Amino acid sequence: MKEGSKVRFLNDVGRGVVVKVLSNFKVVVENEDGFDVECFVKDLVEEKSAKDYKLDGIEHNLSVQEKLASESKERQLEDFYQKTKSLNRIETPEEIEVDLHIEELIETHKGMSNSQILEVQMANFQRELNIAIRKKVKRLIIIHGVGEGTLKAAIKKELYESYPSIEHHDASYRKYGYGATEILVYTYH
């Protein structure tokens, strides 16, 4: 991330521009309200323009269009959340279940590398975990599948490094087999 990069906040609604790089891990962001806020780089997502997605080859055109449509939907959802932010929830959900299989996240992943797929899955995981923390959900069930275990390992690594106080373990074998992790969000301090 560099000065002038347009970013979105993972833990909050809104956008900003990086005005100063403090270290490899921390930057100062000017938010939409004109305030400078110190942020960890891991709590930001750099915004991309349509030209950043330009790839060679016809097989990528659909993927690019899907990504742009997805970003548009995200902006609409952010606007909706911003408008309804002041509404109070009467009840906190006990449990949220999130399926991170790539087929559940995007319409097609044709032409994407394994690392690009993992990046999409981890971005969705981080967003859903932050939402669960904000909404004070008790348990978050992440369905990652069995496969080679790459996604499961990445999730566990993220939890150990960024959320060391959150307890987590394999979810119910009867219901999910070995393909899910249960995160006890209420243990987050």
KAHUDA-V596200 format. One record per run of one state. SS is the DSSP state (@ for helix, = for strand, . for the rest). FROM is the first residue (numbers start at 1). LEN is the number of residues. If there is no record, write none. Layout:
BEGIN
SS&FROM&LEN ; SS&FROM&LEN
END
This chain:
BEGIN
.&1&5 ; =&6&4 ; .&10&5 ; =&15&7 ; .&22&4 ; =&26&6 ; .&32&4 ; =&36&5 ; @&41&3 ; =&44&3 ; .&47&3 ; @&50&4 ; .&54&4 ; @&58&26 ; .&84&11 ; =&95&5 ; .&100&2 ; @&102&4 ; .&106&8 ; @&114&21 ; .&135&4 ; =&139&5 ; .&144&6 ; @&150&13 ; .&163&4 ; =&167&4 ; .&171&2 ; @&173&4 ; .&177&3 ; =&180&5 ; @&185&3 ; .&188&2
END
